[in-house]
């Protein structure tokens, strides 16, 4: 993959875990913002109210998605509820070469691929919901205007993703937004510092699971 100096942090979590709210809060932190380059994903789904092209996603057609795949402009991709999501290769590799911290919000499959491609440069973090009943409540309320079939799909996907949480470098329990934001910030600052100082032994000693 070339000699790239940056670091990738992959954040995952089931629908309703609060990961999007957490990341929006994190990027408002001045210390983090100076280091951060947040990647904007491609998606073939329709734009939702309040979303902006290039800020929330790059909204593309399925034809464009297939073309980008052929042209190897995508690092990883996944299909979720009949829509495609993908990480742009050009932006990610440019930021890494510039020594930036890259923040990706991906599913379990995407996180696994990033870990394979950038094993020494990536840290994976899984956001767990406060409880399964609370997660089901959030998903149900989010999908109140949709068919029961979609709710069932989201719940099934959430269960499968939580099973994969044990493969992540860190697991954070999102019971309190302030606390989990602090924990995520600590992980980013600590792992970035360890990488830059190239203290492999100290870095290994610092890695641990954080629980809420």
C-alpha positions in Angstrom: 0.0 0.0 0.0 3.0 2.3 0.0 4.7 4.2 2.8 1.8 6.2 4.2 2.1 8.0 7.5 -1.5 8.6 8.6 -3.8 6.5 10.6 -7.3 5.2 10.0 -9.9 4.9 12.7 -13.0 2.8 11.8 -16.1 3.3 13.9 -18.9 0.7 13.5 -22.2 0.0 15.3 -25.7 -1.2 14.5 -28.4 1.1 13.4 -29.7 2.9 16.5 -26.4 2.6 18.4 -25.8 6.4 18.3 -22.6 6.2 16.3 -23.6 9.0 13.9 -24.5 11.4 16.8 -21.2 10.4 18.5 -19.1 11.2 15.4 -20.8 14.5 14.8 -20.0 15.5 18.4 -16.4 14.2 18.1 -15.5 16.3 15.0 -16.6 19.5 16.8 -13.7 18.9 19.3 -11.0 21.4 18.4 -8.1 19.1 19.3 -9.5 16.3 17.2 -10.6 18.5 14.3 -7.0 19.7 13.7 -5.9 16.1 13.2 -8.9 14.8 11.4 -9.9 14.2 7.8 -13.4 12.6 7.8 -14.0 10.6 4.7 -17.4 11.0 2.9 -18.8 7.8 1.5 -20.5 7.1 -1.8 -24.1 5.9 -1.6 -26.7 4.9 -4.1 -29.6 5.6 -1.7 -31.8 8.6 -2.0 -30.9 11.8 -0.2 -32.8 12.3 3.1 -34.2 15.7 4.3 -31.4 17.9 5.6 -28.6 15.9 3.9 -26.1 17.6 1.6 -24.1 16.3 -1.3 -20.5 16.1 -0.3 -21.1 16.7 3.4 -23.1 13.7 4.4 -22.5 11.4 1.4 -21.6 11.6 -2.3 -25.0 10.5 -3.7 -24.3 8.5 -6.9 -26.3 6.2 -9.3 -25.9 2.5 -9.4 -24.3 2.9 -12.8 -21.7 5.2 -11.3 -21.1 2.8 -8.5 -20.4 -0.1 -10.9 -18.1 2.1 -13.0 -16.1 3.2 -9.9 -15.7 -0.4 -8.9 -14.3 -1.3 -12.3 -12.0 1.7 -12.2 -10.8 0.6 -8.7 -11.8 4.0 -7.2 -13.3 2.2 -4.2 -11.5 0.7 -1.2 -14.4 -1.2 0.3 -18.1 -1.4 -0.2 -21.2 -3.0 1.2 -24.9 -3.4 0.4 -27.3 -2.4 3.1 -31.1 -2.5 2.7 -30.8 -2.7 -1.1 -28.4 0.3 -1.4 -24.7 0.4 -1.9 -22.2 2.3 0.3 -18.5 2.7 -0.5 -15.3 4.4 0.6 -13.5 6.5 -2.1 -9.9 5.3 -2.6 -8.4 8.5 -3.8 -9.4 10.7 -0.9 -8.4 8.1 1.7 -4.9 7.4 0.3 -4.2 11.1 -0.2 -5.0 11.9 3.4 -2.9 9.0 4.7 0.1 10.2 2.7 -0.3 13.6 4.2 -0.2 12.1 7.7 -3.8 12.8 8.5 -6.1 10.9 10.8 -8.9 9.4 8.7 -12.2 8.6 10.4 -14.4 6.1 8.7 -17.9 5.0 9.7 -18.3 1.4 8.3 -20.1 -1.8 8.9 -18.4 -5.0 10.1 -17.6 -6.1 6.6 -16.0 -2.8 5.7 -14.0 -2.6 8.9 -12.6 -6.1 8.3 -11.4 -5.1 4.8 -9.8 -1.9 6.1 -8.0 -4.0 8.7 -6.7 -6.4 6.0 -5.5 -3.5 3.8 -4.0 -1.3 6.5 -3.2 -3.7 9.3 -0.5 -1.5 10.9 -2.3 1.8 10.3 -5.8 1.1 11.5 -7.8 1.0 14.7 -11.3 -0.4 14.9 -13.9 0.7 17.4 -17.4 -0.8 17.9 -20.2 1.2 19.5 -22.5 -0.9 21.5 -26.1 0.3 22.4 -27.1 0.7 26.0 -29.1 -2.5 25.8 -30.8 -4.7 23.2 -34.3 -3.6 24.2 -33.3 0.0 23.9 -31.8 -0.7 20.5 -35.0 -2.3 19.3 -37.0 0.7 20.6 -34.8 3.1 18.6 -34.9 1.1 15.4 -38.7 0.7 15.6 -39.2 4.4 16.3 -36.8 5.3 13.4 -38.7 3.1 11.0 -42.2 4.0 12.2 -43.1 5.3 8.7 -41.8 2.3 6.9 -43.0 -1.3 6.5 -42.5 -3.9 9.2 -40.3 -5.8 6.8 -37.6 -3.1 7.0 -37.8 -3.0 10.8 -37.2 -6.8 10.8 -34.3 -6.4 8.4 -32.6 -3.7 10.6 -33.1 -5.8 13.8 -31.6 -8.9 12.1 -28.6 -6.9 10.8 -28.1 -5.3 14.2 -27.9 -8.7 15.9 -25.4 -10.0 13.4 -23.2 -6.9 13.7 -23.1 -7.1 17.5 -21.9 -10.7 17.3 -18.9 -9.4 15.3 -18.0 -6.7 17.9 -15.5 -9.0 19.6 -13.1 -8.8 16.6 -12.7 -5.0 17.1 -9.7 -3.4 18.8 -12.1 -1.5 21.2 -15.7 -1.8 22.2 -17.5 1.2 23.7 -20.8 1.1 25.5 -22.9 4.1 24.6 -24.8 4.6 27.8 -23.8 8.2 28.3 -22.9 10.4 25.2 -20.5 12.6 27.1 -18.5 9.7 28.5 -18.4 7.7 25.2 -17.2 10.8 23.4 -14.4 11.2 25.9 -13.4 7.6 25.5 -13.4 7.7 21.7 -11.3 10.9 21.8 -8.8 9.2 24.2 -8.4 6.3 21.8 -7.7 8.5 18.8 -5.2 10.7 20.6 -3.4 7.8 22.3 -3.2 5.5 19.2 -2.1 8.4 17.0 0.6 9.4 19.4 1.8 5.8 19.8 2.0 5.4 16.0 3.9 8.6 15.4 6.5 7.9 18.2 6.9 4.4 16.7 7.0 2.9 20.2 5.8 -0.5 19.3 6.1 -2.1 22.8 4.5 0.8 24.5 1.8 0.8 21.9 0.9 -2.8 22.5 0.8 -2.2 26.3 -1.6 0.7 25.9 -4.2 -1.2 23.9 -7.1 -2.3 25.9 -10.8 -2.8 25.8 -12.9 0.1 27.1 -16.2 -0.6 28.6 -18.8 1.9 29.9 
